[in-house]
Amino acid sequence: MASPKRFIAGAVCPRCAEMDKIMMFTTDDDDQVRECVACGFTDAVSDAEQPSNPELETRVNKRKNEDDHTVKQVVFFKSSADDE
């Protein structure tokens, strides 16, 4: 069942930048639609599950950090200023 059209307070149209001109409603297919009454812009968002796309392989997500970052031994050297 379609929902009644309601104006969204404070919403700004992405096309014409008019404020308080966006109305939102739900269609029979459970799609949420927003529409600008000033310029006619429409945008629909579906609640249906989108097909998941696998993450693209890049240099950033391939590398596994297997380096050993533990401190083995700290060595201090005396400088000539320490002798005085």
HTML snippet that shows the backbone in 3Dmol.js (N, CA, C, O; Angstrom):
<script src="https://3Dmol.org/build/3Dmol-min.js"></script>
<div id="view" style="width:600px;height:400px;position:relative"></div>
<script>
const pdb = `
ATOM      1  N   MET A   1       0.840  -1.181   0.000  1.00  0.00           N
ATOM      2  CA  MET A   1       0.000   0.000   0.000  1.00  0.00           C
ATOM      3  C   MET A   1       0.884   1.243   0.000  1.00  0.00           C
ATOM      4  O   MET A   1       1.811   1.347   0.804  1.00  0.00           O
ATOM      5  N   ALA A   2       0.612   2.152  -0.866  1.00  0.00           N
ATOM      6  CA  ALA A   2       1.387   3.384  -0.974  1.00  0.00           C
ATOM      7  C   ALA A   2       1.091   4.283   0.215  1.00  0.00           C
ATOM      8  O   ALA A   2      -0.041   4.366   0.690  1.00  0.00           O
ATOM      9  N   SER A   3       2.126   4.945   0.679  1.00  0.00           N
ATOM     10  CA  SER A   3       1.956   5.855   1.812  1.00  0.00           C
ATOM     11  C   SER A   3       1.574   7.239   1.307  1.00  0.00           C
ATOM     12  O   SER A   3       1.803   7.562   0.142  1.00  0.00           O
ATOM     13  N   PRO A   4       0.994   8.055   2.176  1.00  0.00           N
ATOM     14  CA  PRO A   4       0.668   9.423   1.753  1.00  0.00           C
ATOM     15  C   PRO A   4       1.953  10.227   1.532  1.00  0.00           C
ATOM     16  O   PRO A   4       2.981   9.959   2.154  1.00  0.00           O
ATOM     17  N   LYS A   5       1.879  11.199   0.651  1.00  0.00           N
ATOM     18  CA  LYS A   5       3.034  12.047   0.367  1.00  0.00           C
ATOM     19  C   LYS A   5       3.203  13.038   1.506  1.00  0.00           C
ATOM     20  O   LYS A   5       2.254  13.707   1.915  1.00  0.00           O
ATOM     21  N   ARG A   6       4.437  13.121   2.014  1.00  0.00           N
ATOM     22  CA  ARG A   6       4.734  14.006   3.148  1.00  0.00           C
ATOM     23  C   ARG A   6       5.928  14.887   2.796  1.00  0.00           C
ATOM     24  O   ARG A   6       6.890  14.431   2.178  1.00  0.00           O
ATOM     25  N   PHE A   7       5.853  16.143   3.195  1.00  0.00           N
ATOM     26  CA  PHE A   7       6.975  17.049   2.993  1.00  0.00           C
ATOM     27  C   PHE A   7       7.997  16.814   4.095  1.00  0.00           C
ATOM     28  O   PHE A   7       7.638  16.591   5.251  1.00  0.00           O
ATOM     29  N   ILE A   8       9.261  16.866   3.731  1.00  0.00           N
ATOM     30  CA  ILE A   8      10.358  16.656   4.662  1.00  0.00           C
ATOM     31  C   ILE A   8      10.894  18.020   5.079  1.00  0.00           C
ATOM     32  O   ILE A   8      11.434  18.763   4.259  1.00  0.00           O
ATOM     33  N   ALA A   9      10.741  18.341   6.361  1.00  0.00           N
ATOM     34  CA  ALA A   9      11.157  19.657   6.870  1.00  0.00           C
ATOM     35  C   ALA A   9      12.673  19.806   6.796  1.00  0.00           C
ATOM     36  O   ALA A   9      13.414  18.931   7.245  1.00  0.00           O
ATOM     37  N   GLY A  10      13.118  20.898   6.237  1.00  0.00           N
ATOM     38  CA  GLY A  10      14.539  21.217   6.177  1.00  0.00           C
ATOM     39  C   GLY A  10      15.293  20.542   5.050  1.00  0.00           C
ATOM     40  O   GLY A  10      16.490  20.779   4.885  1.00  0.00           O
ATOM     41  N   ALA A  11      14.621  19.704   4.268  1.00  0.00           N
ATOM     42  CA  ALA A  11      15.301  19.010   3.166  1.00  0.00           C
ATOM     43  C   ALA A  11      15.567  19.981   2.022  1.00  0.00           C
ATOM     44  O   ALA A  11      14.734  20.830   1.706  1.00  0.00           O
ATOM     45  N   VAL A  12      16.731  19.845   1.411  1.00  0.00           N
ATOM     46  CA  VAL A  12      17.138  20.706   0.302  1.00  0.00           C
ATOM     47  C   VAL A  12      17.232  19.849  -0.955  1.00  0.00           C
ATOM     48  O   VAL A  12      17.820  18.767  -0.932  1.00  0.00           O
ATOM     49  N   CYS A  13      16.661  20.327  -2.031  1.00  0.00           N
ATOM     50  CA  CYS A  13      16.683  19.600  -3.303  1.00  0.00           C
ATOM     51  C   CYS A  13      18.108  19.586  -3.852  1.00  0.00           C
ATOM     52  O   CYS A  13      18.752  20.633  -3.915  1.00  0.00           O
ATOM     53  N   PRO A  14      18.611  18.410  -4.250  1.00  0.00           N
ATOM     54  CA  PRO A  14      19.969  18.356  -4.797  1.00  0.00           C
ATOM     55  C   PRO A  14      20.102  19.019  -6.163  1.00  0.00           C
ATOM     56  O   PRO A  14      21.209  19.385  -6.556  1.00  0.00           O
ATOM     57  N   ARG A  15      19.016  19.181  -6.886  1.00  0.00           N
ATOM     58  CA  ARG A  15      19.094  19.789  -8.217  1.00  0.00           C
ATOM     59  C   ARG A  15      18.933  21.305  -8.155  1.00  0.00           C
ATOM     60  O   ARG A  15      19.788  22.034  -8.657  1.00  0.00           O
ATOM     61  N   CYS A  16      17.840  21.794  -7.541  1.00  0.00           N
ATOM     62  CA  CYS A  16      17.561  23.236  -7.587  1.00  0.00           C
ATOM     63  C   CYS A  16      17.913  23.958  -6.288  1.00  0.00           C
ATOM     64  O   CYS A  16      17.834  25.185  -6.238  1.00  0.00           O
ATOM     65  N   ALA A  17      18.295  23.238  -5.244  1.00  0.00           N
ATOM     66  CA  ALA A  17      18.719  23.786  -3.954  1.00  0.00           C
ATOM     67  C   ALA A  17      17.612  24.533  -3.220  1.00  0.00           C
ATOM     68  O   ALA A  17      17.899  25.350  -2.345  1.00  0.00           O
ATOM     69  N   GLU A  18      16.357  24.268  -3.559  1.00  0.00           N
ATOM     70  CA  GLU A  18      15.227  24.862  -2.836  1.00  0.00           C
ATOM     71  C   GLU A  18      15.003  24.086  -1.540  1.00  0.00           C
ATOM     72  O   GLU A  18      15.057  22.857  -1.526  1.00  0.00           O
ATOM     73  N   MET A  19      14.753  24.812  -0.458  1.00  0.00           N
ATOM     74  CA  MET A  19      14.501  24.170   0.826  1.00  0.00           C
ATOM     75  C   MET A  19      13.003  23.985   1.031  1.00  0.00           C
ATOM     76  O   MET A  19      12.197  24.801   0.584  1.00  0.00           O
ATOM     77  N   ASP A  20      12.638  22.890   1.720  1.00  0.00           N
ATOM     78  CA  ASP A  20      11.253  22.558   2.064  1.00  0.00           C
ATOM     79  C   ASP A  20      10.374  22.349   0.834  1.00  0.00           C
ATOM     80  O   ASP A  20       9.182  22.650   0.878  1.00  0.00           O
ATOM     81  N   LYS A  21      10.928  21.848  -0.240  1.00  0.00           N
ATOM     82  CA  LYS A  21      10.158  21.537  -1.447  1.00  0.00           C
ATOM     83  C   LYS A  21      10.178  20.032  -1.742  1.00  0.00           C
ATOM     84  O   LYS A  21       9.630  19.600  -2.756  1.00  0.00           O
ATOM     85  N   ILE A  22      10.800  19.231  -0.871  1.00  0.00           N
ATOM     86  CA  ILE A  22      10.921  17.789  -1.085  1.00  0.00           C
ATOM     87  C   ILE A  22       9.785  17.069  -0.379  1.00  0.00           C
ATOM     88  O   ILE A  22       9.546  17.273   0.812  1.00  0.00           O
ATOM     89  N   MET A  23       9.082  16.216  -1.135  1.00  0.00           N
ATOM     90  CA  MET A  23       8.084  15.359  -0.508  1.00  0.00           C
ATOM     91  C   MET A  23       8.533  13.916  -0.686  1.00  0.00           C
ATOM     92  O   MET A  23       9.200  13.573  -1.662  1.00  0.00           O
ATOM     93  N   MET A  24       8.155  13.076   0.277  1.00  0.00           N
ATOM     94  CA  MET A  24       8.585  11.692   0.271  1.00  0.00           C
ATOM     95  C   MET A  24       7.379  10.791   0.416  1.00  0.00           C
ATOM     96  O   MET A  24       6.447  11.100   1.159  1.00  0.00           O
ATOM     97  N   PHE A  25       7.397   9.674  -0.296  1.00  0.00           N
ATOM     98  CA  PHE A  25       6.311   8.704  -0.197  1.00  0.00           C
ATOM     99  C   PHE A  25       6.854   7.324  -0.530  1.00  0.00           C
ATOM    100  O   PHE A  25       7.947   7.193  -1.082  1.00  0.00           O
ATOM    101  N   THR A  26       6.083   6.293  -0.192  1.00  0.00           N
ATOM    102  CA  THR A  26       6.443   4.910  -0.469  1.00  0.00           C
ATOM    103  C   THR A  26       5.503   4.359  -1.525  1.00  0.00           C
ATOM    104  O   THR A  26       4.288   4.528  -1.430  1.00  0.00           O
ATOM    105  N   THR A  27       6.058   3.705  -2.525  1.00  0.00           N
ATOM    106  CA  THR A  27       5.244   3.123  -3.591  1.00  0.00           C
ATOM    107  C   THR A  27       4.734   1.748  -3.169  1.00  0.00           C
ATOM    108  O   THR A  27       5.074   1.253  -2.094  1.00  0.00           O
ATOM    109  N   ASP A  28       3.920   1.139  -4.021  1.00  0.00           N
ATOM    110  CA  ASP A  28       3.405  -0.204  -3.752  1.00  0.00           C
ATOM    111  C   ASP A  28       4.512  -1.257  -3.751  1.00  0.00           C
ATOM    112  O   ASP A  28       4.351  -2.325  -3.161  1.00  0.00           O
ATOM    113  N   ASP A  29       5.625  -0.964  -4.404  1.00  0.00           N
ATOM    114  CA  ASP A  29       6.761  -1.891  -4.459  1.00  0.00           C
ATOM    115  C   ASP A  29       7.723  -1.696  -3.292  1.00  0.00           C
ATOM    116  O   ASP A  29       8.833  -2.227  -3.315  1.00  0.00           O
ATOM    117  N   ASP A  30       7.315  -0.942  -2.274  1.00  0.00           N
ATOM    118  CA  ASP A  30       8.139  -0.621  -1.098  1.00  0.00           C
ATOM    119  C   ASP A  30       9.390   0.173  -1.447  1.00  0.00           C
ATOM    120  O   ASP A  30      10.394   0.086  -0.742  1.00  0.00           O
ATOM    121  N   ASP A  31       9.341   0.936  -2.513  1.00  0.00           N
ATOM    122  CA  ASP A  31      10.419   1.864  -2.839  1.00  0.00           C
ATOM    123  C   ASP A  31      10.098   3.208  -2.205  1.00  0.00           C
ATOM    124  O   ASP A  31       8.971   3.694  -2.303  1.00  0.00           O
ATOM    125  N   GLN A  32      11.093   3.811  -1.553  1.00  0.00           N
ATOM    126  CA  GLN A  32      10.917   5.150  -1.002  1.00  0.00           C
ATOM    127  C   GLN A  32      11.318   6.144  -2.083  1.00  0.00           C
ATOM    128  O   GLN A  32      12.420   6.077  -2.629  1.00  0.00           O
ATOM    129  N   VAL A  33      10.419   7.057  -2.380  1.00  0.00           N
ATOM    130  CA  VAL A  33      10.642   8.031  -3.448  1.00  0.00           C
ATOM    131  C   VAL A  33      10.610   9.424  -2.848  1.00  0.00           C
ATOM    132  O   VAL A  33       9.722   9.749  -2.061  1.00  0.00           O
ATOM    133  N   ARG A  34      11.577  10.241  -3.222  1.00  0.00           N
ATOM    134  CA  ARG A  34      11.539  11.659  -2.855  1.00  0.00           C
ATOM    135  C   ARG A  34      11.409  12.451  -4.141  1.00  0.00           C
ATOM    136  O   ARG A  34      12.006  12.115  -5.164  1.00  0.00           O
ATOM    137  N   GLU A  35      10.620  13.504  -4.068  1.00  0.00           N
ATOM    138  CA  GLU A  35      10.313  14.283  -5.262  1.00  0.00           C
ATOM    139  C   GLU A  35      10.278  15.757  -4.897  1.00  0.00           C
ATOM    140  O   GLU A  35       9.714  16.138  -3.872  1.00  0.00           O
ATOM    141  N   CYS A  36      10.887  16.592  -5.745  1.00  0.00           N
ATOM    142  CA  CYS A  36      10.880  18.035  -5.543  1.00  0.00           C
ATOM    143  C   CYS A  36       9.697  18.617  -6.302  1.00  0.00           C
ATOM    144  O   CYS A  36       9.535  18.369  -7.497  1.00  0.00           O
ATOM    145  N   VAL A  37       8.870  19.394  -5.603  1.00  0.00           N
ATOM    146  CA  VAL A  37       7.712  19.996  -6.257  1.00  0.00           C
ATOM    147  C   VAL A  37       8.106  21.248  -7.039  1.00  0.00           C
ATOM    148  O   VAL A  37       7.322  21.726  -7.859  1.00  0.00           O
ATOM    149  N   ALA A  38       9.303  21.788  -6.804  1.00  0.00           N
ATOM    150  CA  ALA A  38       9.741  22.991  -7.504  1.00  0.00           C
ATOM    151  C   ALA A  38      10.305  22.668  -8.891  1.00  0.00           C
ATOM    152  O   ALA A  38       9.968  23.332  -9.871  1.00  0.00           O
ATOM    153  N   CYS A  39      11.166  21.641  -8.972  1.00  0.00           N
ATOM    154  CA  CYS A  39      11.824  21.366 -10.253  1.00  0.00           C
ATOM    155  C   CYS A  39      11.498  19.995 -10.831  1.00  0.00           C
ATOM    156  O   CYS A  39      11.864  19.716 -11.973  1.00  0.00           O
ATOM    157  N   GLY A  40      10.826  19.138 -10.085  1.00  0.00           N
ATOM    158  CA  GLY A  40      10.454  17.827 -10.591  1.00  0.00           C
ATOM    159  C   GLY A  40      11.495  16.745 -10.398  1.00  0.00           C
ATOM    160  O   GLY A  40      11.338  15.645 -10.927  1.00  0.00           O
ATOM    161  N   PHE A  41      12.553  17.022  -9.656  1.00  0.00           N
ATOM    162  CA  PHE A  41      13.587  16.021  -9.386  1.00  0.00           C
ATOM    163  C   PHE A  41      12.976  14.839  -8.638  1.00  0.00           C
ATOM    164  O   PHE A  41      12.207  15.040  -7.698  1.00  0.00           O
ATOM    165  N   THR A  42      13.303  13.613  -9.037  1.00  0.00           N
ATOM    166  CA  THR A  42      12.849  12.418  -8.327  1.00  0.00           C
ATOM    167  C   THR A  42      14.034  11.502  -8.077  1.00  0.00           C
ATOM    168  O   THR A  42      14.978  11.439  -8.865  1.00  0.00           O
ATOM    169  N   ASP A  43      13.958  10.793  -6.955  1.00  0.00           N
ATOM    170  CA  ASP A  43      15.000   9.860  -6.561  1.00  0.00           C
ATOM    171  C   ASP A  43      14.324   8.726  -5.815  1.00  0.00           C
ATOM    172  O   ASP A  43      13.508   8.978  -4.928  1.00  0.00           O
ATOM    173  N   ALA A  44      14.641   7.484  -6.149  1.00  0.00           N
ATOM    174  CA  ALA A  44      14.014   6.331  -5.504  1.00  0.00           C
ATOM    175  C   ALA A  44      15.071   5.495  -4.804  1.00  0.00           C
ATOM    176  O   ALA A  44      16.171   5.304  -5.322  1.00  0.00           O
ATOM    177  N   VAL A  45      14.725   4.994  -3.615  1.00  0.00           N
ATOM    178  CA  VAL A  45      15.589   4.114  -2.844  1.00  0.00           C
ATOM    179  C   VAL A  45      14.793   2.856  -2.547  1.00  0.00           C
ATOM    180  O   VAL A  45      13.684   2.924  -2.017  1.00  0.00           O
ATOM    181  N   SER A  46      15.358   1.715  -2.887  1.00  0.00           N
ATOM    182  CA  SER A  46      14.673   0.449  -2.684  1.00  0.00           C
ATOM    183  C   SER A  46      15.171  -0.205  -1.407  1.00  0.00           C
ATOM    184  O   SER A  46      16.356  -0.122  -1.084  1.00  0.00           O
ATOM    185  N   ASP A  47      14.265  -0.859  -0.678  1.00  0.00           N
ATOM    186  CA  ASP A  47      14.648  -1.605   0.518  1.00  0.00           C
ATOM    187  C   ASP A  47      15.118  -3.012   0.182  1.00  0.00           C
ATOM    188  O   ASP A  47      15.570  -3.740   1.065  1.00  0.00           O
ATOM    189  N   ALA A  48      15.017  -3.402  -1.080  1.00  0.00           N
ATOM    190  CA  ALA A  48      15.452  -4.735  -1.486  1.00  0.00           C
ATOM    191  C   ALA A  48      16.959  -4.851  -1.293  1.00  0.00           C
ATOM    192  O   ALA A  48      17.703  -3.883  -1.453  1.00  0.00           O
ATOM    193  N   GLU A  49      17.384  -6.049  -0.947  1.00  0.00           N
ATOM    194  CA  GLU A  49      18.801  -6.275  -0.691  1.00  0.00           C
ATOM    195  C   GLU A  49      19.589  -6.142  -1.988  1.00  0.00           C
ATOM    196  O   GLU A  49      19.283  -6.792  -2.987  1.00  0.00           O
ATOM    197  N   GLN A  50      20.601  -5.294  -1.955  1.00  0.00           N
ATOM    198  CA  GLN A  50      21.439  -5.070  -3.126  1.00  0.00           C
ATOM    199  C   GLN A  50      22.431  -6.223  -3.255  1.00  0.00           C
ATOM    200  O   GLN A  50      22.895  -6.738  -2.237  1.00  0.00           O
ATOM    201  N   PRO A  51      22.769  -6.642  -4.465  1.00  0.00           N
ATOM    202  CA  PRO A  51      23.767  -7.703  -4.610  1.00  0.00           C
ATOM    203  C   PRO A  51      25.112  -7.200  -4.105  1.00  0.00           C
ATOM    204  O   PRO A  51      25.565  -6.115  -4.472  1.00  0.00           O
ATOM    205  N   SER A  52      25.735  -7.998  -3.268  1.00  0.00           N
ATOM    206  CA  SER A  52      27.002  -7.557  -2.692  1.00  0.00           C
ATOM    207  C   SER A  52      28.124  -7.771  -3.695  1.00  0.00           C
ATOM    208  O   SER A  52      28.269  -8.852  -4.266  1.00  0.00           O
ATOM    209  N   ASN A  53      28.898  -6.745  -3.895  1.00  0.00           N
ATOM    210  CA  ASN A  53      30.053  -6.814  -4.780  1.00  0.00           C
ATOM    211  C   ASN A  53      31.278  -7.094  -3.933  1.00  0.00           C
ATOM    212  O   ASN A  53      31.456  -6.463  -2.892  1.00  0.00           O
ATOM    213  N   PRO A  54      32.125  -8.020  -4.346  1.00  0.00           N
ATOM    214  CA  PRO A  54      33.328  -8.280  -3.556  1.00  0.00           C
ATOM    215  C   PRO A  54      34.262  -7.071  -3.599  1.00  0.00           C
ATOM    216  O   PRO A  54      34.274  -6.302  -4.560  1.00  0.00           O
ATOM    217  N   GLU A  55      35.030  -6.932  -2.545  1.00  0.00           N
ATOM    218  CA  GLU A  55      35.970  -5.819  -2.477  1.00  0.00           C
ATOM    219  C   GLU A  55      37.040  -5.991  -3.546  1.00  0.00           C
ATOM    220  O   GLU A  55      37.560  -7.089  -3.743  1.00  0.00           O
ATOM    221  N   LEU A  56      37.364  -4.912  -4.228  1.00  0.00           N
ATOM    222  CA  LEU A  56      38.388  -4.957  -5.265  1.00  0.00           C
ATOM    223  C   LEU A  56      39.752  -5.195  -4.641  1.00  0.00           C
ATOM    224  O   LEU A  56      40.072  -4.644  -3.588  1.00  0.00           O
ATOM    225  N   GLU A  57      40.549  -6.017  -5.299  1.00  0.00           N
ATOM    226  CA  GLU A  57      41.897  -6.281  -4.810  1.00  0.00           C
ATOM    227  C   GLU A  57      42.783  -5.075  -5.108  1.00  0.00           C
ATOM    228  O   GLU A  57      42.878  -4.631  -6.252  1.00  0.00           O
ATOM    229  N   THR A  58      43.419  -4.561  -4.087  1.00  0.00           N
ATOM    230  CA  THR A  58      44.335  -3.436  -4.244  1.00  0.00           C
ATOM    231  C   THR A  58      45.602  -3.717  -3.462  1.00  0.00           C
ATOM    232  O   THR A  58      45.691  -4.709  -2.739  1.00  0.00           O
ATOM    233  N   ARG A  59      46.574  -2.847  -3.609  1.00  0.00           N
ATOM    234  CA  ARG A  59      47.804  -2.994  -2.827  1.00  0.00           C
ATOM    235  C   ARG A  59      47.525  -2.825  -1.350  1.00  0.00           C
ATOM    236  O   ARG A  59      48.211  -3.418  -0.517  1.00  0.00           O
ATOM    237  N   VAL A  60      46.534  -2.028  -1.014  1.00  0.00           N
ATOM    238  CA  VAL A  60      46.274  -1.709   0.381  1.00  0.00           C
ATOM    239  C   VAL A  60      45.708  -2.903   1.138  1.00  0.00           C
ATOM    240  O   VAL A  60      46.107  -3.146   2.276  1.00  0.00           O
ATOM    241  N   ASN A  61      44.800  -3.644   0.542  1.00  0.00           N
ATOM    242  CA  ASN A  61      44.156  -4.705   1.303  1.00  0.00           C
ATOM    243  C   ASN A  61      44.776  -6.082   1.082  1.00  0.00           C
ATOM    244  O   ASN A  61      44.249  -7.061   1.609  1.00  0.00           O
ATOM    245  N   LYS A  62      45.855  -6.204   0.338  1.00  0.00           N
ATOM    246  CA  LYS A  62      46.504  -7.496   0.122  1.00  0.00           C
ATOM    247  C   LYS A  62      47.529  -7.830   1.195  1.00  0.00           C
ATOM    248  O   LYS A  62      47.632  -8.986   1.604  1.00  0.00           O
ATOM    249  N   ARG A  63      48.268  -6.869   1.646  1.00  0.00           N
ATOM    250  CA  ARG A  63      49.416  -7.105   2.510  1.00  0.00           C
ATOM    251  C   ARG A  63      48.986  -7.509   3.907  1.00  0.00           C
ATOM    252  O   ARG A  63      48.107  -6.894   4.510  1.00  0.00           O
ATOM    253  N   LYS A  64      49.619  -8.548   4.401  1.00  0.00           N
ATOM    254  CA  LYS A  64      49.404  -8.947   5.785  1.00  0.00           C
ATOM    255  C   LYS A  64      50.653  -8.553   6.557  1.00  0.00           C
ATOM    256  O   LYS A  64      51.770  -8.834   6.123  1.00  0.00           O
ATOM    257  N   ASN A  65      50.473  -7.918   7.672  1.00  0.00           N
ATOM    258  CA  ASN A  65      51.597  -7.454   8.467  1.00  0.00           C
ATOM    259  C   ASN A  65      52.110  -8.608   9.318  1.00  0.00           C
ATOM    260  O   ASN A  65      51.563  -8.916  10.377  1.00  0.00           O
ATOM    261  N   GLU A  66      53.176  -9.237   8.828  1.00  0.00           N
ATOM    262  CA  GLU A  66      53.759 -10.357   9.551  1.00  0.00           C
ATOM    263  C   GLU A  66      55.119  -9.988  10.138  1.00  0.00           C
ATOM    264  O   GLU A  66      55.829 -10.860  10.638  1.00  0.00           O
ATOM    265  N   ASP A  67      55.487  -8.722  10.086  1.00  0.00           N
ATOM    266  CA  ASP A  67      56.767  -8.285  10.632  1.00  0.00           C
ATOM    267  C   ASP A  67      56.743  -8.382  12.148  1.00  0.00           C
ATOM    268  O   ASP A  67      55.710  -8.178  12.785  1.00  0.00           O
ATOM    269  N   ASP A  68      57.906  -8.699  12.715  1.00  0.00           N
ATOM    270  CA  ASP A  68      58.042  -8.769  14.165  1.00  0.00           C
ATOM    271  C   ASP A  68      58.491  -7.394  14.651  1.00  0.00           C
ATOM    272  O   ASP A  68      59.611  -6.965  14.374  1.00  0.00           O
ATOM    273  N   HIS A  69      57.620  -6.713  15.371  1.00  0.00           N
ATOM    274  CA  HIS A  69      57.916  -5.359  15.824  1.00  0.00           C
ATOM    275  C   HIS A  69      58.289  -5.306  17.305  1.00  0.00           C
ATOM    276  O   HIS A  69      58.207  -4.240  17.917  1.00  0.00           O
ATOM    277  N   THR A  70      58.691  -6.419  17.886  1.00  0.00           N
ATOM    278  CA  THR A  70      59.063  -6.407  19.299  1.00  0.00           C
ATOM    279  C   THR A  70      60.503  -5.928  19.442  1.00  0.00           C
ATOM    280  O   THR A  70      61.337  -6.166  18.569  1.00  0.00           O
ATOM    281  N   VAL A  71      60.781  -5.258  20.539  1.00  0.00           N
ATOM    282  CA  VAL A  71      62.118  -4.747  20.821  1.00  0.00           C
ATOM    283  C   VAL A  71      62.918  -5.877  21.448  1.00  0.00           C
ATOM    284  O   VAL A  71      62.517  -6.441  22.466  1.00  0.00           O
ATOM    285  N   LYS A  72      64.055  -6.208  20.834  1.00  0.00           N
ATOM    286  CA  LYS A  72      64.870  -7.323  21.321  1.00  0.00           C
ATOM    287  C   LYS A  72      65.788  -6.885  22.452  1.00  0.00           C
ATOM    288  O   LYS A  72      65.763  -7.464  23.539  1.00  0.00           O
ATOM    289  N   GLN A  73      66.594  -5.870  22.198  1.00  0.00           N
ATOM    290  CA  GLN A  73      67.537  -5.412  23.203  1.00  0.00           C
ATOM    291  C   GLN A  73      67.867  -3.954  22.918  1.00  0.00           C
ATOM    292  O   GLN A  73      68.051  -3.559  21.767  1.00  0.00           O
ATOM    293  N   VAL A  74      67.939  -3.173  23.968  1.00  0.00           N
ATOM    294  CA  VAL A  74      68.288  -1.768  23.829  1.00  0.00           C
ATOM    295  C   VAL A  74      69.741  -1.608  24.236  1.00  0.00           C
ATOM    296  O   VAL A  74      70.141  -2.046  25.315  1.00  0.00           O
ATOM    297  N   VAL A  75      70.530  -0.983  23.375  1.00  0.00           N
ATOM    298  CA  VAL A  75      71.948  -0.778  23.640  1.00  0.00           C
ATOM    299  C   VAL A  75      72.191   0.713  23.753  1.00  0.00           C
ATOM    300  O   VAL A  75      71.815   1.475  22.862  1.00  0.00           O
ATOM    301  N   PHE A  76      72.824   1.142  24.854  1.00  0.00           N
ATOM    302  CA  PHE A  76      73.163   2.548  25.056  1.00  0.00           C
ATOM    303  C   PHE A  76      74.659   2.711  24.879  1.00  0.00           C
ATOM    304  O   PHE A  76      75.441   1.898  25.372  1.00  0.00           O
ATOM    305  N   PHE A  77      75.059   3.759  24.177  1.00  0.00           N
ATOM    306  CA  PHE A  77      76.461   4.066  23.969  1.00  0.00           C
ATOM    307  C   PHE A  77      76.804   5.302  24.768  1.00  0.00           C
ATOM    308  O   PHE A  77      76.022   6.252  24.825  1.00  0.00           O
ATOM    309  N   LYS A  78      77.982   5.293  25.392  1.00  0.00           N
ATOM    310  CA  LYS A  78      78.445   6.459  26.129  1.00  0.00           C
ATOM    311  C   LYS A  78      79.047   7.449  25.153  1.00  0.00           C
ATOM    312  O   LYS A  78      79.758   7.078  24.219  1.00  0.00           O
ATOM    313  N   SER A  79      78.751   8.703  25.386  1.00  0.00           N
ATOM    314  CA  SER A  79      79.385   9.732  24.571  1.00  0.00           C
ATOM    315  C   SER A  79      80.531  10.327  25.362  1.00  0.00           C
ATOM    316  O   SER A  79      80.635  10.103  26.568  1.00  0.00           O
ATOM    317  N   SER A  80      81.387  11.078  24.705  1.00  0.00           N
ATOM    318  CA  SER A  80      82.531  11.682  25.388  1.00  0.00           C
ATOM    319  C   SER A  80      82.069  12.712  26.410  1.00  0.00           C
ATOM    320  O   SER A  80      82.804  12.989  27.358  1.00  0.00           O
ATOM    321  N   ALA A  81      80.895  13.282  26.258  1.00  0.00           N
ATOM    322  CA  ALA A  81      80.375  14.264  27.207  1.00  0.00           C
ATOM    323  C   ALA A  81      79.968  13.594  28.511  1.00  0.00           C
ATOM    324  O   ALA A  81      79.908  14.258  29.545  1.00  0.00           O
ATOM    325  N   ASP A  82      79.685  12.289  28.489  1.00  0.00           N
ATOM    326  CA  ASP A  82      79.286  11.581  29.704  1.00  0.00           C
ATOM    327  C   ASP A  82      80.461  11.339  30.637  1.00  0.00           C
ATOM    328  O   ASP A  82      80.252  11.118  31.830  1.00  0.00           O
ATOM    329  N   ASP A  83      81.701  11.375  30.128  1.00  0.00           N
ATOM    330  CA  ASP A  83      82.878  11.102  30.944  1.00  0.00           C
ATOM    331  C   ASP A  83      83.213  12.263  31.862  1.00  0.00           C
ATOM    332  O   ASP A  83      83.862  12.050  32.886  1.00  0.00           O
ATOM    333  N   GLU A  84      82.817  13.432  31.555  1.00  0.00           N
ATOM    334  CA  GLU A  84      83.215  14.607  32.330  1.00  0.00           C
ATOM    335  C   GLU A  84      82.382  14.810  33.543  1.00  0.00           C
ATOM    336  O   GLU A  84      82.604  15.762  34.291  1.00  0.00           O
TER     337      GLU A  84
END
`;
const viewer = $3Dmol.createViewer("view");
viewer.addModel(pdb, "pdb");
viewer.setStyle({}, {cartoon: {color: "spectrum"}});
viewer.zoomTo();
viewer.render();
</script>
